[in-house]
């Protein structure tokens, strides 16, 4: 198995945790979180992103990497302990960030100390935690838009959860993606996991054929000019969104990160014309 840099750090972290007699996936994930937040590891390499989940900050990608290390026999079946094969790999590739990891973990003699520190210093990542008694909080209703372009699922969920989004409204004509995690059924499961509802309104989407050969800003503006002409015919769907957004915090979903290159911009304009603020995440 050829390791990505983040996977090398992950394997090295497990080794150091084990040296401290800590064998815990929760401690592993929280350690990666602290490496990112406090030790600049994400400035050196593509690294994990995190969102508030059932046990505090969580990363799907980190868990996926743990499974890969397990499947390649570099850690044990419980995904908490480095194997002899894992140690051999580290001996071969080196332990570039070993000292940083050791320094970080020096203050944490056990899993509880790591968790307590993260919960105290980063309360924004504990809002979904099952380890705390949560008081129900109702956020103000509002309108947002979001594109998933260049976002892994952890970044995407963090944007939604940290902004208290209650309902994601998918306005893609066809809820398919080359990144399978954003295909409708898979995405719905990830959203349900964090307590966010999903609604698909394909009638507000643009046919795939019309989205081909968009190479310049002018190409997009021409497409959106055509969309503006048909949008009044779709008033019933826009009104439904406005009705939902006056009682819940909703986000309109499409692909493009920049809303100026996405038709959700035009839907947002209609919402704004009704005296509602719309924020792009």
C-alpha positions as CSV (number, residue, x, y, z in Angstrom):
1,X,0.0,0.0,0.0
2,X,1.4,3.4,-1.0
3,X,0.5,5.8,1.7
4,X,-0.6,9.4,1.2
5,X,1.1,11.9,3.5
6,X,-2.0,12.2,5.7
7,X,-2.0,8.4,6.1
8,X,1.6,8.4,7.1
9,X,0.7,10.9,9.8
10,X,-2.3,8.8,10.9
11,X,-0.2,5.6,11.2
12,X,2.5,7.4,13.1
13,X,-0.1,8.9,15.4
14,X,-1.4,5.4,16.2
15,X,2.1,4.3,17.0
16,X,2.7,7.1,19.4
17,X,-0.7,6.7,21.0
18,X,0.1,3.0,21.5
19,X,3.4,3.9,23.1
20,X,1.3,5.9,25.6
21,X,-0.9,2.8,26.1
22,X,-3.8,4.5,24.4
23,X,-5.8,2.2,22.0
24,X,-8.9,4.2,20.9
25,X,-10.4,5.3,17.6
26,X,-11.8,8.3,19.4
27,X,-8.4,9.3,20.6
28,X,-7.0,8.8,17.1
29,X,-9.5,11.1,15.4
30,X,-9.2,13.8,18.1
31,X,-5.4,13.7,17.7
32,X,-5.8,14.3,13.9
33,X,-8.1,17.2,14.7
34,X,-5.6,18.8,17.1
35,X,-2.7,18.3,14.6
36,X,-4.8,20.2,12.1
37,X,-6.1,22.9,14.4
38,X,-3.0,23.6,16.6
39,X,0.1,22.2,14.9
40,X,-0.2,23.4,11.3
41,X,-0.2,20.0,9.7
42,X,-2.8,21.0,7.1
43,X,-0.5,23.7,5.9
44,X,2.0,21.1,4.8
45,X,-0.2,18.6,3.0
46,X,-3.9,17.9,2.1
47,X,-5.3,16.8,5.4
48,X,-8.5,15.8,7.1
49,X,-11.5,18.1,7.5
50,X,-13.9,17.8,10.5
51,X,-17.5,18.5,11.4
52,X,-19.5,18.3,14.6
53,X,-20.8,14.8,15.1
54,X,-21.9,12.3,17.7
55,X,-18.6,12.2,19.6
56,X,-17.3,15.7,18.8
57,X,-15.1,16.5,15.7
58,X,-15.3,13.7,13.1
59,X,-13.9,13.0,9.7
60,X,-15.3,10.4,7.3
61,X,-12.0,10.5,5.4
62,X,-10.0,9.7,8.5
63,X,-12.3,6.7,9.2
64,X,-11.9,5.6,5.6
65,X,-8.1,5.7,6.0
66,X,-8.3,3.6,9.2
67,X,-10.2,1.0,7.2
68,X,-7.5,1.0,4.5
69,X,-4.7,0.7,7.0
70,X,-6.7,-2.2,8.6
71,X,-7.3,-3.9,5.3
72,X,-3.6,-3.7,4.5
73,X,-2.7,-5.2,7.9
74,X,-0.9,-2.1,9.1
75,X,-3.2,-1.8,12.1
76,X,-5.3,-4.4,13.8
77,X,-8.9,-5.4,13.2
78,X,-10.1,-2.9,15.9
79,X,-8.3,-0.1,14.0
80,X,-6.6,1.1,17.2
81,X,-3.2,-0.7,17.3
82,X,-0.3,-0.6,15.0
83,X,1.0,-4.0,13.8
84,X,4.5,-5.3,13.1
85,X,3.8,-4.7,9.4
86,X,2.8,-1.1,10.2
87,X,6.0,-0.5,12.2
88,X,8.0,-1.9,9.3
89,X,6.4,0.5,6.9
90,X,7.2,3.4,9.2
91,X,10.8,2.2,9.5
92,X,11.0,2.2,5.7
93,X,9.3,5.6,5.0
94,X,10.4,7.4,8.0
95,X,8.6,9.3,10.8
96,X,8.7,12.8,9.5
97,X,6.2,14.3,11.9
98,X,7.0,12.0,14.9
99,X,8.3,14.7,17.1
100,X,5.3,17.0,16.5
101,X,2.9,14.1,17.3
102,X,4.9,13.2,20.5
103,X,4.9,16.8,21.6
104,X,1.2,17.2,21.0
105,X,0.3,14.0,22.9
106,X,2.7,14.7,25.8
107,X,-0.1,16.5,27.7
108,X,-2.7,13.8,27.3
109,X,-2.0,10.6,29.3
110,X,-5.3,9.0,28.2
111,X,-8.3,9.2,25.8
112,X,-10.4,11.1,28.3
113,X,-7.8,13.9,28.7
114,X,-7.7,14.4,24.9
115,X,-11.5,14.4,24.6
116,X,-12.0,16.8,27.5
117,X,-9.5,19.2,26.1
118,X,-11.1,19.2,22.6
119,X,-14.6,19.6,24.1
120,X,-13.5,22.5,26.3
121,X,-11.5,24.4,23.7
122,X,-13.7,23.7,20.6
123,X,-17.3,23.7,21.8
124,X,-18.5,24.5,18.3
125,X,-17.6,20.9,17.4
126,X,-19.7,19.4,20.3
127,X,-23.1,20.7,19.3
128,X,-24.1,17.2,18.0
129,X,-22.3,15.2,20.7
130,X,-24.1,12.4,22.4
131,X,-21.5,12.6,25.2
132,X,-23.1,15.8,26.4
133,X,-26.6,16.7,27.5
134,X,-27.8,18.9,24.7
135,X,-30.4,21.6,25.2
136,X,-32.5,22.0,22.1
137,X,-31.7,25.2,20.2
138,X,-33.9,26.7,17.5
139,X,-31.9,28.8,15.1
140,X,-33.4,31.7,13.2
141,X,-35.0,30.7,9.9
142,X,-33.0,31.8,6.9
143,X,-31.8,31.2,3.3
144,X,-28.4,29.9,2.2
145,X,-26.9,28.4,-0.9
146,X,-24.0,25.9,-1.3
147,X,-22.0,24.2,-4.0
148,X,-20.1,21.0,-3.4
149,X,-17.4,21.6,-6.0
150,X,-13.9,20.9,-4.5
151,X,-15.4,20.0,-1.1
152,X,-15.0,16.6,0.5
153,X,-18.0,15.4,2.4
154,X,-16.5,16.5,5.8
155,X,-16.0,20.1,4.6
156,X,-19.5,20.1,3.1
157,X,-21.1,18.8,6.3
158,X,-19.2,21.2,8.4
159,X,-20.5,24.1,6.4
160,X,-24.0,22.9,6.9
161,X,-23.8,21.9,10.5
162,X,-21.9,24.9,11.7
163,X,-24.6,27.1,10.1
164,X,-27.4,25.1,11.7
165,X,-28.9,24.2,8.3
166,X,-32.1,22.1,8.9
167,X,-33.1,21.4,5.3
168,X,-31.0,20.9,2.1
169,X,-32.9,21.6,-1.1
170,X,-31.2,20.0,-4.1
171,X,-32.0,22.0,-7.3
172,X,-29.9,19.9,-9.6
173,X,-31.9,18.6,-12.5
174,X,-30.2,15.2,-12.1
175,X,-28.9,14.5,-8.6
176,X,-25.9,12.6,-9.9
177,X,-22.2,13.3,-9.5
178,X,-18.9,11.9,-10.5
179,X,-18.1,12.1,-6.8
180,X,-20.4,9.4,-5.7
181,X,-20.9,10.8,-2.2
182,X,-23.0,13.6,-3.7
183,X,-25.4,11.2,-5.5
184,X,-28.9,11.7,-4.1
185,X,-29.3,8.5,-2.1
186,X,-25.8,8.5,-0.6
187,X,-26.0,12.2,0.2
188,X,-29.4,11.8,1.9
189,X,-27.9,9.2,4.3
190,X,-25.0,11.5,5.2
191,X,-27.4,14.3,5.8
192,X,-29.8,12.2,7.9
193,X,-26.8,11.2,10.1
194,X,-26.4,14.8,11.2
195,X,-30.1,15.6,11.4
196,X,-30.5,17.5,8.2
197,X,-33.5,16.8,5.9
198,X,-33.3,16.6,2.2
199,X,-35.6,17.7,-0.6
200,X,-35.1,17.4,-4.3
201,X,-36.8,19.9,-6.7
202,X,-35.6,18.9,-10.1
203,X,-38.0,21.3,-11.8
204,X,-35.6,24.1,-10.9
205,X,-32.6,22.4,-12.5
206,X,-31.1,23.0,-15.9
207,X,-30.9,20.2,-18.4
208,X,-27.4,18.6,-18.8
209,X,-27.4,19.4,-22.5
210,X,-27.7,23.1,-21.8
211,X,-24.7,23.0,-19.5
212,X,-22.2,21.7,-22.0
213,X,-19.5,23.9,-23.6
214,X,-19.6,26.6,-20.9
215,X,-16.1,27.9,-21.1
216,X,-16.4,31.6,-20.4
217,X,-18.3,34.0,-18.1
218,X,-20.2,35.1,-21.2
219,X,-21.3,31.5,-21.8
220,X,-22.7,31.3,-18.3
221,X,-24.4,34.6,-18.5
222,X,-26.1,33.5,-21.8
223,X,-27.3,30.4,-20.1
224,X,-28.6,32.3,-17.1
225,X,-30.4,34.8,-19.3
226,X,-32.4,31.9,-20.8
227,X,-33.0,30.5,-17.3
228,X,-34.4,33.9,-16.2
229,X,-37.0,33.7,-18.9
230,X,-38.4,30.4,-17.8
231,X,-38.0,31.0,-14.1
232,X,-41.4,32.8,-13.8
233,X,-43.0,29.6,-15.1
234,X,-41.5,27.8,-12.1
235,X,-42.9,30.3,-9.5
236,X,-44.7,27.6,-7.6
237,X,-41.4,25.8,-6.8
238,X,-39.7,29.0,-5.8
239,X,-42.6,30.0,-3.6
240,X,-42.4,26.6,-1.9
241,X,-38.7,27.3,-1.1
242,X,-39.6,30.8,0.3
243,X,-42.3,29.3,2.4
244,X,-39.9,26.7,3.8
245,X,-37.2,29.2,4.4
246,X,-39.4,31.4,6.5
247,X,-39.8,28.6,9.1
248,X,-36.5,26.7,8.8
249,X,-32.8,27.3,7.9
250,X,-32.5,26.0,4.4
251,X,-29.7,25.7,1.9
252,X,-30.0,25.4,-1.9
253,X,-27.6,22.9,-3.3
254,X,-25.9,22.7,-6.7
255,X,-22.4,21.9,-8.0
256,X,-20.5,25.1,-8.5
257,X,-18.5,26.6,-5.6
258,X,-18.9,30.1,-7.0
259,X,-22.6,30.9,-7.1
260,X,-22.0,33.4,-9.9
261,X,-21.4,30.4,-12.1
262,X,-24.5,28.5,-10.9
263,X,-28.2,28.9,-11.6
264,X,-28.9,28.9,-7.9
265,X,-27.8,32.5,-8.1
266,X,-30.9,33.2,-10.2
267,X,-33.2,31.5,-7.7
268,X,-31.5,33.4,-4.9
269,X,-32.3,36.7,-6.8
270,X,-36.0,35.9,-6.7
271,X,-35.8,35.1,-3.0
272,X,-33.9,38.4,-2.4
273,X,-36.6,40.3,-4.4
274,X,-39.1,39.1,-1.7
275,X,-37.0,41.0,1.0
276,X,-35.1,37.9,2.3
277,X,-31.4,37.7,2.8
278,X,-29.5,34.9,1.0
279,X,-26.0,33.8,2.1
280,X,-23.7,31.7,0.0
281,X,-21.7,29.2,2.1
